[in-house]
């Protein structure tokens, strides 16, 4: 299969590209497109044959449910059985935006492969001009996980999708680099006290200002049982070399690099800019703020695959605010492993 990557931005006439994407989706094919978080790999969410192609292209486990993307508020009631007051408050506060809400799904409307056998579904309205234009032109719900091979770092640029999925999908709409950099927050609103199933840019503190108390389990607690949302169960976001977490302390990091190099390892370091003075073989900055870290994390993890590093050291952050999302992704990319100084 030939894969086209078409630039869609304000500087080019993209109408033919959107029409091509809509025609492919209506024909049961896959299209990758940018959102404000990461690039998504989309199929029409009511077409079970098309949705199964997502799992095949990504190599994704079939018990890992998919998020449905919509382009207008009015569409939501077509797919969910009940919209609670808390859900409406979240929609008013955070949609369009990097928020996926878990609802009870209406039976026999969405493809069975979308929900992975659950009686719930995650739905969001992305805040990206390309995603919204595509969804509104299509007028149908689109199931779309991140547009990468399963387990690899999520794509934040069109070229990342091309690297992972060339020959597996027909079209990538390339809208440039995404903004947020980590996938949407997922919150389960079917429970009396809502539970954050995947942290993201919409934080626990932000929710509690709008809807009151919210629970946020650790990613280890979330791994128990069948996943109710993407990213809960399986190892994710991993480059080819193993990732080891380490405290954001220059002395500790310098000692770790020295020890690893003495053992014959080639080290890639992911850390704030002022760690560049240390001596790993490769250095990739995560930036200084948590927002910088979120935006840069997946790009930096992917950059490690362009080196011959056999160990990746990544400095950590707090779990406050967006830090919860960053640590969730870092812990998954490392499989929970930390570097232990000898």
C-alpha positions as CSV (number, residue, x, y, z in Angstrom):
1,X,0.0,0.0,0.0
2,X,1.3,3.5,-0.9
3,X,1.1,6.0,1.9
4,X,0.7,9.7,1.1
5,X,1.5,12.5,3.5
6,X,-0.3,15.7,2.5
7,X,0.5,19.0,4.1
8,X,-2.7,20.7,5.4
9,X,-2.2,24.2,6.9
10,X,-3.2,27.8,6.4
11,X,-0.5,28.3,3.7
12,X,-1.9,25.7,1.2
13,X,-5.2,25.0,-0.4
14,X,-6.2,21.8,1.4
15,X,-9.7,21.2,0.2
16,X,-8.7,18.4,-2.1
17,X,-6.8,16.8,0.8
18,X,-9.8,16.9,3.1
19,X,-12.1,15.5,0.4
20,X,-9.6,12.7,-0.2
21,X,-9.5,11.9,3.5
22,X,-13.3,11.9,3.8
23,X,-13.6,9.7,0.7
24,X,-11.1,7.2,2.2
25,X,-12.8,7.1,5.6
26,X,-16.2,6.6,3.9
27,X,-14.7,3.7,1.9
28,X,-13.6,2.0,5.2
29,X,-10.0,3.0,5.1
30,X,-7.7,4.6,7.7
31,X,-6.5,8.2,7.8
32,X,-4.0,9.7,10.2
33,X,-4.6,13.3,11.3
34,X,-3.3,15.8,13.9
35,X,-5.0,16.7,17.1
36,X,-3.9,19.2,19.8
37,X,-2.4,16.2,21.7
38,X,-0.8,13.7,19.3
39,X,-1.6,12.4,15.8
40,X,-4.6,10.0,15.7
41,X,-5.2,7.0,13.4
42,X,-8.9,7.2,12.4
43,X,-11.6,5.0,11.0
44,X,-15.3,5.5,11.1
45,X,-16.4,4.3,14.5
46,X,-19.6,2.6,13.2
47,X,-17.8,0.5,10.7
48,X,-16.4,-2.6,12.5
49,X,-14.4,-3.8,9.5
50,X,-12.7,-0.4,9.2
51,X,-12.0,-0.2,13.0
52,X,-10.4,-3.6,12.9
53,X,-7.9,-2.2,10.4
54,X,-6.7,0.2,13.2
55,X,-5.7,-2.8,15.4
56,X,-4.0,-4.5,12.5
57,X,-2.0,-1.4,11.4
58,X,-0.8,-0.6,14.9
59,X,-0.4,-4.2,16.2
60,X,-2.7,-3.2,19.0
61,X,-4.2,-5.7,21.5
62,X,-7.9,-6.2,20.8
63,X,-8.9,-5.7,24.4
64,X,-7.6,-2.1,24.4
65,X,-10.6,0.1,23.7
66,X,-10.5,3.1,21.3
67,X,-11.5,6.7,21.8
68,X,-14.2,8.1,19.6
69,X,-13.8,11.7,18.2
70,X,-16.7,13.9,17.3
71,X,-16.8,17.4,15.6
72,X,-20.0,18.8,17.2
73,X,-21.7,18.8,20.6
74,X,-25.0,17.6,19.1
75,X,-23.4,14.3,18.0
76,X,-22.8,13.1,21.5
77,X,-26.3,12.0,22.3
78,X,-26.3,9.7,19.3
79,X,-23.8,7.4,20.9
80,X,-24.2,7.6,24.7
81,X,-27.0,6.5,26.9
82,X,-26.9,9.3,29.5
83,X,-25.1,12.7,29.8
84,X,-24.8,13.6,33.5
85,X,-24.7,17.1,34.9
86,X,-21.0,16.6,35.7
87,X,-20.4,15.6,32.1
88,X,-22.2,18.7,30.8
89,X,-20.1,20.9,33.1
90,X,-16.9,19.2,31.8
91,X,-18.0,19.7,28.2
92,X,-18.7,23.4,28.9
93,X,-15.3,23.9,30.6
94,X,-13.0,21.7,28.5
95,X,-14.4,20.9,25.1
96,X,-13.2,21.2,22.5
97,X,-9.9,20.2,24.1
98,X,-7.7,17.4,25.4
99,X,-10.4,15.6,27.4
100,X,-11.9,12.2,26.9
101,X,-15.0,11.3,28.9
102,X,-16.2,7.8,29.6
103,X,-20.0,7.3,29.1
104,X,-22.4,4.4,29.1
105,X,-22.6,3.5,25.4
106,X,-25.9,3.1,23.5
107,X,-26.2,-0.5,22.3
108,X,-25.7,-1.5,18.7
109,X,-24.6,1.9,17.5
110,X,-20.8,1.9,17.5
111,X,-18.6,-0.9,16.2
112,X,-18.0,-3.7,18.6
113,X,-14.3,-3.3,18.2
114,X,-14.4,0.3,19.5
115,X,-15.5,-0.6,23.0
116,X,-13.5,-3.9,23.2
117,X,-16.6,-5.6,24.8
118,X,-17.2,-2.9,27.4
119,X,-20.5,-1.2,28.1
120,X,-18.8,2.2,28.1
121,X,-17.1,4.3,25.5
122,X,-14.6,7.2,25.6
123,X,-15.5,10.3,23.6
124,X,-13.8,13.6,23.0
125,X,-13.9,16.7,20.8
126,X,-10.4,17.6,19.8
127,X,-9.3,21.3,19.8
128,X,-7.3,21.3,16.5
129,X,-8.4,23.0,13.3
130,X,-7.4,20.1,11.1
131,X,-9.2,17.5,13.3
132,X,-12.3,19.6,13.6
133,X,-12.5,20.4,9.9
134,X,-12.1,16.7,9.0
135,X,-14.7,15.5,11.5
136,X,-17.2,18.2,10.5
137,X,-16.8,17.5,6.8
138,X,-17.2,13.8,7.5
139,X,-20.2,14.2,9.8
140,X,-19.5,10.8,11.4
141,X,-17.8,9.6,14.6
142,X,-14.1,8.6,14.2
143,X,-12.4,6.0,16.4
144,X,-8.8,7.1,16.7
145,X,-5.9,5.9,18.9
146,X,-2.5,7.4,18.5
147,X,-1.1,6.9,15.0
148,X,2.0,4.8,16.0
149,X,3.0,1.2,16.2
150,X,1.6,-0.1,19.5
151,X,4.0,0.3,22.4
152,X,6.1,3.0,20.7
153,X,6.2,6.7,21.5
154,X,3.1,8.5,20.3
155,X,3.6,10.7,17.2
156,X,3.7,14.5,17.6
157,X,4.6,15.2,13.9
158,X,3.4,13.8,10.6
159,X,6.8,12.5,9.9
160,X,6.6,10.3,13.0
161,X,3.4,8.7,11.6
162,X,5.2,8.1,8.3
163,X,8.1,6.4,10.0
164,X,5.8,4.0,11.9
165,X,3.0,3.3,9.4
166,X,4.3,3.7,5.9
167,X,2.8,0.9,3.8
168,X,0.1,0.2,6.4
169,X,-2.3,3.2,5.8
170,X,-3.2,5.2,2.7
171,X,-3.1,8.8,4.0
172,X,-1.6,11.1,6.6
173,X,-2.9,14.7,6.9
174,X,0.2,16.6,8.1
175,X,-0.8,19.7,10.1
176,X,2.6,20.2,11.6
177,X,3.7,19.6,15.2
178,X,1.0,19.1,17.8
179,X,0.8,21.4,20.9
180,X,0.1,19.6,24.1
181,X,2.3,16.6,23.3
182,X,0.7,14.0,25.6
183,X,-2.6,12.2,24.9
184,X,-5.9,13.5,26.3
185,X,-7.0,13.1,29.9
186,X,-9.5,10.3,30.3
187,X,-12.0,10.6,33.1
188,X,-14.7,8.0,33.9
189,X,-17.9,9.9,34.6
190,X,-20.1,6.8,35.0
191,X,-19.1,6.6,38.7
192,X,-20.4,8.5,41.7
193,X,-17.0,10.0,42.2
194,X,-15.3,10.4,38.8
195,X,-12.0,8.6,38.3
196,X,-9.1,9.8,36.1
197,X,-8.1,6.7,34.1
198,X,-5.3,8.5,32.2
199,X,-3.8,11.8,33.3
200,X,-3.2,14.5,30.7
201,X,-3.3,18.3,30.2
202,X,-6.7,18.6,32.0
203,X,-5.6,17.9,35.6
204,X,-7.2,16.7,38.8
205,X,-7.0,20.2,40.2
206,X,-8.8,21.6,37.1
207,X,-11.6,19.1,37.3
208,X,-12.2,19.6,41.0
209,X,-12.8,23.3,40.4
210,X,-15.6,22.4,38.0
211,X,-17.2,19.2,39.4
212,X,-15.9,18.6,42.9
213,X,-13.9,15.6,44.2
214,X,-12.1,13.4,41.6
215,X,-10.0,10.3,42.2
216,X,-6.6,9.7,40.4
217,X,-5.2,6.2,40.9
218,X,-1.5,5.5,40.1
219,X,-0.8,3.8,36.8
220,X,0.0,0.6,38.8
221,X,-3.4,0.6,40.5
222,X,-5.0,1.1,37.1
223,X,-3.4,-2.0,35.6
224,X,-5.7,-4.3,37.5
225,X,-8.4,-6.0,35.3
226,X,-9.5,-5.2,31.8
227,X,-8.5,-1.7,30.6
228,X,-11.4,0.7,30.6
229,X,-9.5,3.3,28.6
230,X,-6.4,3.3,26.3
231,X,-3.0,3.3,28.0
232,X,-4.1,1.6,31.2
233,X,-2.6,-1.9,30.9
234,X,0.2,-2.3,28.4
235,X,3.7,-1.0,28.2
236,X,3.7,2.2,26.1
237,X,5.9,4.9,24.7
238,X,9.1,2.9,24.6
239,X,12.0,3.6,22.3
240,X,14.2,0.7,21.1
241,X,16.7,1.1,23.9
242,X,15.5,0.4,27.5
243,X,14.5,3.5,29.5
244,X,15.6,4.0,33.1
245,X,14.2,6.8,35.3
246,X,16.4,8.9,37.6
247,X,15.9,11.8,40.0
248,X,16.5,15.3,38.6
249,X,19.7,15.7,40.4
250,X,22.9,16.5,38.4
251,X,25.3,14.7,40.8
252,X,23.2,11.5,40.6
253,X,22.8,11.7,36.8
254,X,26.5,12.4,36.3
255,X,27.4,9.3,38.4
256,X,24.9,7.2,36.6
257,X,26.3,8.2,33.2
258,X,29.8,7.5,34.3
259,X,28.9,4.0,35.7
260,X,26.9,3.1,32.6
261,X,29.8,4.2,30.3
262,X,32.3,2.2,32.4
263,X,30.1,-0.8,31.8
264,X,30.4,-0.2,28.0
265,X,27.0,1.4,27.5
266,X,26.1,4.2,25.1
267,X,23.8,6.6,27.0
268,X,21.1,9.0,25.7
269,X,20.0,11.5,28.4
270,X,16.6,13.1,28.5
271,X,16.7,16.0,31.0
272,X,16.3,19.8,31.4
273,X,18.5,22.0,29.3
274,X,21.0,22.8,32.0
275,X,22.0,19.1,32.2
276,X,23.6,19.4,28.7
277,X,27.0,20.0,30.4
278,X,27.1,16.4,31.5
279,X,28.7,13.8,29.2
280,X,26.3,11.3,27.8
281,X,26.8,10.2,24.1
282,X,23.5,12.0,23.2
283,X,21.5,14.7,25.0
284,X,17.8,15.6,24.3
285,X,16.3,18.4,26.3
286,X,12.9,18.0,27.9
287,X,12.7,21.8,28.6
288,X,12.4,23.6,31.9
289,X,8.6,23.6,32.7
290,X,6.1,20.8,32.9
291,X,4.4,22.1,29.8
292,X,7.7,21.9,28.0
293,X,8.2,18.4,29.2
294,X,4.8,17.3,28.0
295,X,5.3,18.9,24.6
296,X,8.9,17.5,24.2
297,X,8.7,14.0,25.8
298,X,7.5,11.8,22.8
299,X,9.7,13.7,20.4
300,X,12.7,13.1,22.6
301,X,11.9,9.4,23.1
302,X,11.6,9.0,19.3
303,X,14.9,10.9,18.8
304,X,16.7,8.2,20.8
305,X,15.8,5.7,18.1
306,X,17.9,7.7,15.6
307,X,21.0,7.1,17.7
308,X,22.8,3.9,18.6
309,X,22.2,4.4,22.3
310,X,21.6,1.2,24.3
311,X,20.4,2.9,27.4
312,X,18.1,5.9,27.9
313,X,18.2,7.9,31.1
314,X,15.2,10.1,31.8
315,X,14.9,12.6,34.6
316,X,11.6,12.7,36.4
317,X,9.3,15.4,37.7
318,X,6.7,15.8,40.4
319,X,3.2,14.4,40.1
320,X,1.5,17.7,40.6
321,X,-0.6,19.2,37.8
322,X,0.5,18.1,34.3
323,X,3.4,16.3,36.1
324,X,1.0,13.4,36.7
325,X,0.6,12.9,32.9
326,X,4.4,13.2,32.3
327,X,5.2,10.7,35.1
328,X,2.4,8.3,33.8
329,X,4.1,8.3,30.4
330,X,7.6,8.1,31.7
331,X,6.8,5.2,34.1
332,X,5.2,3.3,31.2
333,X,8.1,4.0,28.8
334,X,10.5,2.6,31.4
335,X,8.2,-0.3,32.5
336,X,8.6,1.2,36.0
337,X,12.4,0.7,36.1
338,X,14.7,3.2,37.8
339,X,18.5,3.5,37.6
340,X,20.1,2.3,40.8
341,X,23.5,3.9,41.6
342,X,26.1,1.4,42.4
